[in-house]
Amino acid sequence: MKHRTALTIPVLVGAALVARVLVQTPGPAEGAPSGPPPTAAPASPSAPSPPGVPSDPAPAATGTTTPEQAVRLALDGLGAHRGRYALAVEDLTSGRSAAYGSPASSTETFTSASIVKVDILAALLLRTQDRGGRLSAAQQQLASDMIRVSDNDAAQRLWAEIGGRQGLDAANARLGLSSAHAGQKVPWGLTRTTARDQIALLKAVFTQDSPLNTASRSYLRTLMGTVSEGQNWGVGAAGTPGTPPVLKNGWLPDGTTRLWIVNSVGIVERAGHSLLVVLTDGQPTQETGIGLVERVAAAAVEALVPTP
């Protein structure tokens, strides 16, 4: 099976999803739908304090600044942005972690788009482990196409093999994800997720504290470390220049608002290794979303793991 990316656009009619699930392109989609850009939101998504309650002042950047405060200061300093986003980051060397978003940084849900393909493959690998076997040559080809070139047909076939959303829910319960991650009666690309759940999934892929065995984790990491050219943007922008990205991205035009969902998850190398998740929606174009993901990813990791 040749590496390819299926070009399909979700169209919503009432509550029904017609045609295919996702749009996946190796780069910005030609003829991407455009719509009125959303009002630029302030960089700090914190809700105002109730009347009579003083607002919490931004912490000073001192040696006692917590990881959450350091990341918030860095991201607030980026200024206004389009749409909304949530970020979660955890440095595996120091154990420092932080989350940021609106209104509740790690619990607000976003449409998964193609980052769910990492979860689909993790579920398939768990099923294969349970049966004491290994992926067939056909399954390995589908997995490669699904992760490296984000092929939607391959994802659909493996989605069926894991038992659809019920199979994903069962795997996620073992991987440490909440029930909010899948569980919806929608196609795989429209499942909802949170930054917190994506960090849990990355821990299952990149740390030993995982139901995935060493071989399964190594296989997933290898595929995420060899995504095709044109799909290697995203959280990798936070890594040390010259280090290959290890990530999976997802991008999808919303069929109702004609705005874009752009997500990126992975592990970056910068004075150690950090797990990093950026989820966005309400982006006027795919390029705008990519730019936002890369700016906030780089700022957050620099704040959490400053380099000399």
C-alpha positions as CSV (number, residue, x, y, z in Angstrom):
1,M,0.0,0.0,0.0
2,K,1.5,3.3,-1.0
3,H,1.8,6.1,1.5
4,R,-0.9,8.5,0.9
5,T,-3.3,10.8,2.6
6,A,-7.0,10.7,1.9
7,L,-8.5,14.1,1.3
8,T,-12.0,14.1,2.8
9,I,-14.0,17.0,4.3
10,P,-16.6,16.5,7.0
11,V,-19.9,18.2,6.2
12,L,-22.5,18.5,9.0
13,V,-26.1,18.4,8.1
14,G,-28.1,18.9,11.2
15,A,-26.5,16.5,13.6
16,A,-25.4,14.0,11.0
17,L,-21.9,13.7,9.6
18,V,-21.9,13.2,5.9
19,A,-19.0,11.9,3.7
20,R,-15.6,11.2,5.4
21,V,-14.3,12.0,8.8
22,L,-11.1,14.0,8.3
23,V,-9.1,16.2,6.1
24,Q,-5.5,15.3,6.1
25,T,-3.0,17.0,3.8
26,P,0.7,16.9,3.8
27,G,0.7,20.7,3.9
28,P,-1.8,23.5,3.9
29,A,-4.9,22.5,2.1
30,E,-5.5,24.1,-1.3
31,G,-8.8,26.0,-1.4
32,A,-9.1,25.7,2.4
33,P,-12.5,27.1,3.5
34,S,-12.4,30.6,4.8
35,G,-14.7,32.4,7.2
36,P,-14.8,35.5,9.2
37,P,-11.9,35.4,11.7
38,P,-12.9,35.1,15.3
39,T,-12.3,38.1,17.6
40,A,-8.7,38.1,18.8
41,A,-8.7,36.8,22.4
42,P,-6.4,38.1,25.1
43,A,-3.5,35.7,25.6
44,S,-4.5,35.1,29.2
45,P,-7.7,33.0,29.2
46,S,-8.4,33.4,32.9
47,A,-12.0,34.4,33.8
48,P,-12.4,37.8,35.6
49,S,-12.8,37.7,39.4
50,P,-16.3,38.1,40.8
51,P,-17.3,41.5,42.1
52,G,-15.6,42.3,45.4
53,V,-13.0,39.6,44.9
54,P,-9.5,40.9,44.1
55,S,-8.0,39.3,41.0
56,D,-4.9,37.1,41.4
57,P,-1.9,39.2,40.3
58,A,0.5,37.6,37.9
59,P,3.5,36.2,39.7
60,A,6.8,37.9,39.5
61,A,9.5,36.0,37.6
62,T,11.7,35.0,40.5
63,G,13.7,32.0,41.6
64,T,10.6,30.8,43.5
65,T,8.3,30.9,40.5
66,T,6.4,27.6,40.2
67,P,6.3,25.8,36.9
68,E,2.7,26.8,36.4
69,Q,3.5,30.4,37.0
70,A,6.5,30.4,34.8
71,V,4.6,28.9,31.9
72,R,1.7,31.2,32.4
73,L,3.9,34.3,32.4
74,A,5.6,33.1,29.2
75,L,2.3,32.4,27.4
76,D,0.6,35.5,28.6
77,G,3.6,37.4,27.2
78,L,2.8,36.2,23.6
79,G,-0.1,38.6,23.3
80,A,-3.4,38.1,21.5
81,H,-4.2,35.0,19.5
82,R,-7.1,33.7,17.4
83,G,-9.4,31.0,18.6
84,R,-8.6,29.1,21.8
85,Y,-5.9,26.6,22.9
86,A,-4.9,24.3,25.7
87,L,-1.3,23.3,26.5
88,A,0.2,20.7,28.8
89,V,3.9,20.0,29.3
90,E,5.9,17.7,31.5
91,D,9.7,17.5,31.8
92,L,10.6,13.9,32.3
93,T,14.0,14.8,33.8
94,S,13.0,17.1,36.5
95,G,9.3,16.1,36.9
96,R,8.3,19.7,36.5
97,S,4.9,20.1,34.7
98,A,2.4,22.8,33.8
99,A,-0.9,23.3,32.0
100,Y,-2.5,26.3,30.4
101,G,-5.8,27.0,28.7
102,S,-9.3,28.4,28.9
103,P,-11.2,28.1,31.1
104,A,-9.7,25.0,32.8
105,S,-6.3,24.3,31.3
106,S,-6.2,20.5,31.3
107,T,-9.9,19.6,31.4
108,E,-11.3,21.6,28.5
109,T,-12.2,19.3,25.6
110,F,-11.1,19.7,22.0
111,T,-11.8,17.6,18.8
112,S,-9.0,15.1,18.4
113,A,-8.6,15.1,14.6
114,S,-5.6,12.9,13.6
115,I,-3.8,12.9,16.9
116,V,-6.2,10.1,17.9
117,K,-4.3,7.8,15.5
118,V,-1.6,7.4,18.2
119,D,-4.4,6.2,20.5
120,I,-5.8,3.8,17.9
121,L,-2.3,2.2,17.4
122,A,-1.7,2.0,21.2
123,A,-5.1,0.2,21.5
124,L,-4.1,-2.2,18.7
125,L,-0.8,-2.9,20.3
126,L,-2.4,-3.7,23.7
127,R,-4.8,-6.1,22.0
128,T,-1.9,-7.8,20.3
129,Q,0.1,-8.1,23.5
130,D,-2.9,-9.6,25.3
131,R,-3.1,-12.3,22.6
132,G,0.6,-13.0,22.9
133,G,1.2,-12.2,19.2
134,R,2.7,-9.5,17.1
135,L,1.4,-7.2,14.4
136,S,1.0,-8.9,11.0
137,A,2.8,-7.4,8.0
138,A,-0.5,-6.0,6.8
139,Q,-1.1,-4.3,10.2
140,Q,2.4,-2.9,10.2
141,Q,1.9,-1.3,6.8
142,L,-1.5,0.2,7.9
143,A,0.1,1.4,11.1
144,S,3.0,3.0,9.2
145,D,0.6,4.7,6.8
146,M,-1.7,5.9,9.6
147,I,1.1,7.5,11.7
148,R,3.8,8.5,9.2
149,V,1.6,9.9,6.4
150,S,-1.7,10.2,8.4
151,D,-3.6,8.0,6.0
152,N,-7.3,8.0,6.9
153,D,-8.2,4.8,5.1
154,A,-5.5,3.0,7.2
155,A,-6.9,4.5,10.3
156,Q,-10.4,3.4,9.5
157,R,-9.3,-0.2,9.0
158,L,-7.4,-0.3,12.3
159,W,-10.3,1.5,14.1
160,A,-12.5,-1.4,13.0
161,E,-9.8,-3.9,14.2
162,I,-9.7,-2.5,17.8
163,G,-13.5,-2.6,18.0
164,G,-14.3,1.0,17.3
165,R,-15.1,3.4,20.2
166,Q,-15.8,0.6,22.6
167,G,-12.4,-0.8,22.0
168,L,-10.8,2.6,22.3
169,D,-12.6,3.2,25.6
170,A,-11.4,-0.1,27.0
171,A,-7.8,0.6,26.0
172,N,-7.9,4.1,27.4
173,A,-9.1,2.8,30.8
174,R,-5.8,0.9,30.9
175,L,-3.7,3.7,29.5
176,G,-4.8,6.2,32.1
177,L,-7.1,8.3,30.0
178,S,-10.5,9.6,31.2
179,S,-13.8,8.5,29.8
180,A,-14.1,11.9,28.2
181,H,-11.5,11.0,25.6
182,A,-13.6,8.8,23.4
183,G,-17.0,7.4,24.3
184,Q,-18.9,9.6,21.9
185,K,-21.1,8.2,19.1
186,V,-19.1,9.9,16.4
187,P,-16.4,8.9,13.9
188,W,-12.9,8.4,15.2
189,G,-11.6,11.8,14.0
190,L,-14.3,13.7,15.9
191,T,-13.7,12.1,19.3
192,R,-13.0,14.7,22.1
193,T,-9.9,14.9,24.1
194,T,-8.1,17.0,26.7
195,A,-4.6,18.1,27.2
196,R,-4.4,16.1,30.4
197,D,-5.5,12.9,28.6
198,Q,-3.0,13.5,25.9
199,I,-0.2,13.8,28.4
200,A,-1.4,10.5,30.0
201,L,-1.2,8.9,26.5
202,L,2.3,10.2,25.9
203,K,3.4,8.8,29.2
204,A,2.1,5.4,28.1
205,V,4.1,5.7,24.9
206,F,7.4,7.3,26.2
207,T,7.8,6.0,29.8
208,Q,8.2,2.6,31.4
209,D,5.1,3.2,33.6
210,S,2.9,1.8,31.0
211,P,0.8,-1.2,30.1
212,L,2.5,-1.1,26.7
213,N,5.6,-3.3,26.7
214,T,9.0,-2.1,25.6
215,A,8.6,-3.4,22.0
216,S,5.3,-1.7,21.6
217,R,6.5,1.6,22.9
218,S,9.6,1.5,20.7
219,Y,7.5,0.8,17.7
220,L,5.2,3.7,18.3
221,R,8.1,6.0,19.0
222,T,9.9,4.9,15.8
223,L,6.8,5.8,13.7
224,M,6.2,9.1,15.4
225,G,9.9,9.9,14.8
226,T,9.7,9.3,11.0
227,V,6.6,11.3,10.0
228,S,6.7,12.4,6.4
229,E,8.1,15.7,5.3
230,G,5.5,18.3,5.4
231,Q,3.9,16.8,8.5
232,N,6.8,17.5,10.9
233,W,5.6,20.9,12.1
234,G,4.1,21.4,15.5
235,V,5.5,20.8,19.0
236,G,8.9,19.9,17.5
237,A,9.5,23.6,17.3
238,A,10.1,23.6,21.0
239,G,13.0,21.1,20.7
240,T,16.7,21.8,20.3
241,P,17.4,22.9,16.8
242,G,18.5,20.1,14.6
243,T,16.8,17.3,16.6
244,P,14.3,15.2,14.7
245,P,10.7,15.7,15.8
246,V,8.9,12.8,17.4
247,L,5.2,13.7,17.2
248,K,1.8,13.3,15.6
249,N,-0.2,16.2,14.3
250,G,-3.9,16.6,13.5
251,W,-5.7,19.3,11.4
252,L,-9.3,19.5,10.4
253,P,-11.6,22.2,9.1
254,D,-14.8,22.4,11.2
255,G,-17.8,21.6,9.0
256,T,-20.0,24.1,10.7
257,T,-17.8,27.1,11.6
258,R,-15.4,26.8,8.6
259,L,-12.6,27.4,11.1
260,W,-9.7,25.0,11.7
261,I,-8.7,22.6,14.4
262,V,-4.9,22.2,14.7
263,N,-3.3,19.9,17.3
264,S,0.1,18.5,17.9
265,V,1.5,16.0,20.5
266,G,4.9,14.5,21.1
267,I,8.2,14.5,22.9
268,V,10.8,17.2,22.5
269,E,14.5,17.2,23.4
270,R,15.7,20.3,25.2
271,A,18.0,19.9,28.2
272,G,16.3,16.5,28.7
273,H,13.0,15.3,27.3
274,S,9.6,16.9,27.7
275,L,6.2,15.6,26.8
276,L,4.2,18.3,25.1
277,V,0.6,18.7,24.0
278,V,-1.0,21.7,22.2
279,L,-4.7,21.6,21.2
280,T,-6.4,24.4,19.3
281,D,-9.6,25.3,17.5
282,G,-11.2,28.3,16.1
283,Q,-8.3,29.0,13.8
284,P,-9.0,31.0,10.6
285,T,-6.6,28.9,8.6
286,Q,-4.4,25.9,9.0
287,E,-1.3,28.0,8.8
288,T,-2.6,30.3,11.6
289,G,-3.1,27.2,13.8
290,I,0.3,25.8,13.0
291,G,1.9,29.2,13.9
292,L,0.0,29.3,17.2
293,V,1.0,25.7,18.1
294,E,4.7,26.4,17.4
295,R,4.8,29.7,19.3
296,V,3.2,28.5,22.5
297,A,5.1,25.2,22.4
298,A,8.5,26.9,22.2
299,A,7.6,29.5,24.8
300,A,6.2,26.9,27.3
301,V,9.2,24.6,27.1
302,E,11.7,27.5,27.4
303,A,9.8,28.6,30.5
304,L,9.7,25.1,32.0
305,V,13.2,24.0,31.0
306,P,15.2,27.2,30.4
307,T,18.5,26.7,28.6
308,P,21.7,28.4,29.7
